[in-house]
Amino acid sequence: MKKFALVMVLALSVFALSGCSFFAPEEKEFTGSGITITLNDSFVETDSVVAPLFISSLKHIFMGLRETKTDAVSVGIYTLGEYIDYALENSGYSGSTVHESENGEYVYAYYSATVDEVEYGYMIICMEGTSHYYLMNFGCLNDELEENKDQYIAWADTIIVD
């Protein structure tokens, strides 16, 4: 009887360890405010006053909004580079280094912020559409940002804007 119990425990352990791959998150597309992004099915879209498009999982958030190029021009913004600089400056993160994506589709920077005594790390992404500029952010706990940067780049590469 003990051997049978031991075999069952071992079999269940092997199944549990190998079973993780059966439950890998599936890709899932989200669309809103002129933004389409492919994340995974661990994310859910929720209503938020922070941004018109707000998607979250247990470890990450994604939020996005847009504004017309006409509105941007009215405050002296004519390029995507000027747009991200303006967004970072108005948020108090003007010292952040701005990078251009490998595909040239967007510019991005990293920064951190404290919310309710918890420090979060963010990747801000700006893209230019036909008639809008788009401001988007990925976020996680600040001490997890470094390990999430490659994933954020991969997700950012899936973004399509109007």
Beta strands, then each sheet from edge to edge (+ up, - down):
strand 1: 27-32
strand 2: 35-40
strand 3: 44-46
strand 4: 53-56
strand 5: 61-68
strand 6: 99-100
strand 7: 106-115
strand 8: 118-128
strand 9: 132-141
strand 10: 160-161
sheet 1: 1+ 2- 10+
sheet 2: 3+ 4- 5+ 9- 8+ 7- 6+
end
